[in-house]
Amino acid sequence: MTKALKTTLGLESGEAARPITKQDLLVFNRNIQALQGKVEKGVTAVEVISMSTEADKKRCKEQIHMAVPGFMKAGDVHFITNAGPKSKADRKRHNVHIILSDYEKGLAKGTPLQAAKEIARGNIKLDCDCEHHTFTFRYIATLMGANAGRAETGFPKQRNPSLEGIACKHVLRVMIELSTSIFIWKKIAAMIEADRQKNASKATRSRQKSVQLTPSEVTELAGKQDKNRRAIKPIEDRAAAKARAEMTEKIKNAPPPKKIKPASKSIEKAAQLLAREFNMTPEQVLAGLKDRQ
């Protein structure tokens, strides 16, 4: 028996999920493509805040009052936040994992505090152990290359089929701290200073083991390099001309591109996405939708 595929797409909050149609598959695919075009080079704390839903921003403001770094190492920061009032009785804290993507580049810029401020406001990756992030936003973070945890490939067809937002209330509190808190910047600065000292020690040890060429070896190597430099230019010119000629010939003889029906292609992609999630074949997914066009 084919497993029923359902979604909340187009429904009001609280309404029961309905069966998925072929039109829904097209909408899912458009939502995925639109989301992939939003961020090209990572995501910043300010962008996470701006892309989050108003409901999550409100919950963050009213319910999450602290976000402190519990563990920091080489640009990885694990924050601890309080849990919301509706969390399970045994859950008092949540863990938010942040990867400061610009950390290595920032190590060489300015004072530790200046570097910390720039890194904290730069590109990041994020994850939270709460259910809201796991089932509503982790797929979005994965799709945008901004996921710091386990990659999520299951489309949130019931929790978030419109792919709205990107962060839960716990992540949002951390984003606010990263973009505005001098306390957090000082903690990151301490991590930067420690890593700079470690790198300096490595450089010192490396210099102690260095090998120096003799004057005669330097002269001999320089002569070989100069000879090779004069010989390279005409070879490169001939190779470049040959490559251009071959490429021109390929373009002239290339067959016309095949026309693909956008709608059927999009349905096929979405069907493959759902098939992986439900351990079915794309054909089984499409067969179950024939009566719901």
C-alpha positions as CSV (number, residue, x, y, z in Angstrom):
1,M,0.0,0.0,0.0
2,T,1.4,3.4,-1.0
3,K,2.2,5.7,2.0
4,A,0.0,8.8,2.0
5,L,2.0,12.0,1.3
6,K,0.6,15.1,3.1
7,T,1.4,18.8,3.4
8,T,0.2,22.0,5.2
9,L,1.0,24.1,2.2
10,G,-1.7,26.9,1.8
11,L,-3.4,25.9,5.0
12,E,-4.0,28.1,8.1
13,S,-2.1,27.4,11.3
14,G,-3.7,24.4,13.1
15,E,-5.4,22.9,10.1
16,A,-4.9,19.2,9.4
17,A,-2.4,18.3,6.7
18,R,-3.9,17.4,3.3
19,P,-2.8,15.0,0.5
20,I,0.0,16.3,-1.7
21,T,-0.9,17.1,-5.4
22,K,1.3,17.5,-8.5
23,Q,0.8,21.3,-8.2
24,D,2.3,21.1,-4.7
25,L,5.4,19.4,-6.1
26,L,5.9,22.3,-8.5
27,V,5.5,24.8,-5.6
28,F,8.0,22.9,-3.5
29,N,10.5,23.0,-6.3
30,R,10.0,26.7,-6.9
31,N,10.5,27.4,-3.1
32,I,13.7,25.4,-3.2
33,Q,15.1,27.4,-6.2
34,A,14.1,30.7,-4.7
35,L,15.8,29.9,-1.4
36,Q,19.0,28.8,-3.1
37,G,19.2,32.2,-4.7
38,K,19.0,34.2,-1.5
39,V,22.5,33.6,-0.2
40,E,25.6,33.0,-2.4
41,K,28.5,33.4,0.0
42,G,27.2,32.2,3.3
43,V,25.0,33.9,5.9
44,T,25.7,36.6,8.5
45,A,24.0,37.1,11.9
46,V,22.2,40.2,10.6
47,E,20.9,38.2,7.6
48,V,19.7,35.4,9.8
49,I,17.7,38.0,11.9
50,S,16.3,39.7,8.8
51,M,15.2,36.3,7.2
52,S,13.5,35.0,10.4
53,T,9.8,35.0,10.9
54,E,8.1,37.6,13.0
55,A,6.6,34.9,15.2
56,D,10.1,33.5,16.0
57,K,11.5,37.0,16.7
58,K,8.6,37.6,19.1
59,R,9.2,34.3,20.9
60,C,12.9,35.1,21.1
61,K,12.3,38.5,22.7
62,E,9.7,37.3,25.2
63,Q,11.1,33.9,26.2
64,I,14.9,33.6,25.6
65,H,16.9,35.8,28.0
66,M,20.4,34.4,27.9
67,A,22.9,33.0,25.4
68,V,26.5,32.4,26.7
69,P,29.4,30.6,25.1
70,G,30.0,27.4,27.0
71,F,32.8,26.0,24.8
72,M,35.0,27.7,22.2
73,K,37.8,26.3,20.0
74,A,39.3,27.5,16.7
75,G,36.2,29.4,15.5
76,D,33.6,26.8,16.8
77,V,31.4,28.3,19.5
78,H,28.8,26.3,21.5
79,F,26.3,28.6,23.1
80,I,23.9,27.7,26.0
81,T,20.5,29.3,26.1
82,N,17.5,29.0,28.4
83,A,14.6,26.9,27.3
84,G,11.1,28.4,26.6
85,P,8.1,28.1,28.9
86,K,6.5,25.3,26.7
87,S,9.6,23.1,26.7
88,K,9.6,19.7,28.2
89,A,9.8,19.6,32.0
90,D,13.3,18.0,32.0
91,R,14.6,20.5,29.4
92,K,16.0,23.7,31.0
93,R,18.7,24.5,28.4
94,H,19.4,24.4,24.7
95,N,22.7,24.1,22.8
96,V,23.3,26.3,19.8
97,H,26.4,25.5,17.7
98,I,28.0,28.3,15.7
99,I,30.9,28.0,13.2
100,L,32.6,31.4,12.5
101,S,33.3,30.8,8.8
102,D,35.7,33.8,8.5
103,Y,37.7,32.9,11.6
104,E,40.9,31.9,9.8
105,K,40.9,35.0,7.7
106,G,40.2,37.2,10.7
107,L,43.1,35.8,12.7
108,A,45.5,38.2,10.8
109,K,43.4,41.4,11.0
110,G,43.9,44.1,13.6
111,T,43.8,43.7,17.3
112,P,42.1,40.6,18.8
113,L,39.0,42.7,19.7
114,Q,38.8,44.3,16.2
115,A,39.2,40.9,14.6
116,A,36.6,39.4,16.9
117,K,34.0,42.0,16.0
118,E,34.6,41.5,12.3
119,I,34.5,37.7,12.5
120,A,31.3,37.7,14.7
121,R,29.5,39.9,12.1
122,G,30.9,37.8,9.2
123,N,29.7,34.6,7.6
124,I,28.6,31.8,10.0
125,K,27.0,28.3,10.1
126,L,24.4,27.4,12.7
127,D,22.6,24.6,14.4
128,C,20.3,24.1,17.4
129,D,19.3,20.9,19.3
130,C,15.6,22.1,19.7
131,E,12.8,20.3,17.7
132,H,11.7,23.6,16.1
133,H,15.0,24.1,14.4
134,T,15.6,20.4,13.7
135,F,12.2,19.8,11.8
136,T,11.5,23.4,10.5
137,F,14.7,25.1,9.7
138,R,17.6,22.6,9.4
139,Y,16.6,21.7,5.8
140,I,16.7,25.4,5.0
141,A,20.1,25.9,6.6
142,T,21.5,22.9,4.8
143,L,20.1,24.1,1.4
144,M,21.8,27.5,2.0
145,G,25.2,26.0,3.0
146,A,24.7,27.5,6.5
147,N,24.2,24.3,8.5
148,A,26.7,23.5,11.3
149,G,25.2,20.2,12.3
150,R,23.9,17.1,10.6
151,A,22.8,17.7,7.0
152,E,19.1,17.5,6.5
153,T,17.8,16.3,3.1
154,G,14.1,15.7,4.1
155,F,11.9,18.5,2.7
156,P,9.7,19.9,5.6
157,K,6.4,19.4,3.7
158,Q,4.3,19.6,6.8
159,R,6.3,21.8,9.2
160,N,7.5,24.4,6.7
161,P,6.5,23.7,3.0
162,S,6.8,27.4,2.1
163,L,10.5,27.4,3.4
164,E,9.9,30.6,5.5
165,G,12.4,31.7,8.1
166,I,15.8,30.2,9.0
167,A,16.3,30.3,12.8
168,C,14.5,29.2,16.0
169,K,14.2,31.6,19.0
170,H,17.4,30.1,20.5
171,V,19.5,30.7,17.4
172,L,18.0,34.2,17.1
173,R,19.2,35.1,20.6
174,V,22.7,34.0,19.7
175,M,22.6,36.1,16.5
176,I,21.7,39.2,18.5
177,E,24.6,38.6,20.8
178,L,27.0,38.0,18.0
179,S,26.1,41.2,16.2
180,T,25.8,43.5,19.3
181,S,27.5,42.1,22.5
182,I,30.9,43.5,23.6
183,F,31.0,40.6,26.1
184,I,30.8,38.0,23.3
185,W,33.3,39.9,21.2
186,K,35.8,39.8,24.1
187,K,35.3,36.1,24.5
188,I,36.0,35.6,20.8
189,A,39.0,38.0,21.1
190,A,40.5,35.8,23.9
191,M,40.2,32.8,21.6
192,I,41.9,34.7,18.7
193,E,44.7,35.8,21.0
194,A,45.4,32.3,22.1
195,D,45.4,31.0,18.6
196,R,47.7,33.8,17.4
197,Q,50.2,32.8,20.1
198,K,49.9,29.2,19.2
199,N,50.6,30.0,15.5
200,A,53.5,32.2,16.5
201,S,55.1,29.3,18.4
202,K,54.6,27.1,15.4
203,A,56.3,29.7,13.1
204,T,59.3,29.9,15.5
205,R,59.8,26.2,15.5
206,S,59.5,26.1,11.7
207,R,62.2,28.8,11.4
208,Q,64.5,26.8,13.6
209,K,64.3,23.8,11.2
210,S,64.6,25.9,8.0
211,V,67.2,25.1,5.3
212,Q,69.2,27.9,3.6
213,L,70.7,27.7,0.1
214,T,74.4,28.5,-0.5
215,P,75.2,31.5,-2.8
216,S,76.3,29.1,-5.6
217,E,73.0,27.2,-5.4
218,V,71.0,30.5,-5.5
219,T,73.0,31.6,-8.6
220,E,72.5,28.2,-10.3
221,L,68.7,28.1,-9.6
222,A,68.2,31.7,-10.7
223,G,69.9,30.9,-14.0
224,K,67.6,27.9,-14.6
225,Q,64.5,29.9,-13.7
226,D,65.5,32.8,-16.1
227,K,66.1,30.3,-18.9
228,N,62.8,28.6,-18.3
229,R,61.0,32.0,-18.2
230,R,62.2,33.0,-21.6
231,A,61.2,29.6,-23.1
232,I,57.7,29.5,-21.6
233,K,56.0,32.4,-23.3
234,P,55.9,31.1,-26.9
235,I,54.9,27.7,-25.7
236,E,51.9,29.2,-23.8
237,D,51.0,31.3,-26.8
238,R,50.9,28.3,-29.1
239,A,48.9,26.2,-26.6
240,A,46.4,29.0,-26.1
241,A,45.9,29.5,-29.8
242,K,45.3,25.8,-30.3
243,A,42.8,25.6,-27.4
244,R,40.8,28.6,-28.8
245,A,40.7,26.9,-32.2
246,E,39.5,23.6,-30.8
247,M,36.8,25.3,-28.7
248,T,35.6,27.3,-31.7
249,E,35.3,24.1,-33.8
250,K,33.4,22.4,-31.0
251,I,30.9,25.3,-30.7
252,K,30.3,25.3,-34.5
253,N,29.7,21.5,-34.6
254,A,27.7,21.3,-31.3
255,P,24.1,19.9,-31.7
256,P,21.2,22.2,-30.8
257,P,20.2,21.8,-27.1
258,K,17.3,19.5,-26.3
259,K,14.1,21.1,-25.2
260,I,12.8,20.0,-21.8
261,K,9.4,20.7,-20.5
262,P,10.0,22.8,-17.3
263,A,6.8,21.6,-15.6
264,S,7.5,17.9,-16.0
265,K,11.1,18.3,-15.1
266,S,10.2,20.2,-11.9
267,I,7.7,17.5,-11.0
268,E,10.3,14.8,-11.5
269,K,12.8,16.6,-9.2
270,A,10.2,17.1,-6.4
271,A,9.1,13.4,-6.8
272,Q,12.7,12.3,-6.4
273,L,13.0,14.4,-3.3
274,L,9.9,12.9,-1.6
275,A,10.8,9.4,-2.8
276,R,14.1,9.5,-0.9
277,E,12.4,10.7,2.3
278,F,9.7,7.9,2.2
279,N,11.9,5.1,0.9
280,M,9.9,4.9,-2.3
281,T,10.6,5.2,-6.0
282,P,9.8,8.4,-7.9
283,E,7.4,6.3,-10.0
284,Q,5.4,5.3,-6.9
285,V,5.2,8.9,-5.8
286,L,3.8,10.0,-9.2
287,A,1.5,7.0,-9.3
288,G,-0.1,8.1,-6.0
289,L,-0.7,11.6,-7.4
290,K,-2.5,10.7,-10.7
291,D,-5.9,11.2,-9.2
292,R,-5.0,14.6,-7.6
293,Q,-3.9,16.7,-10.6
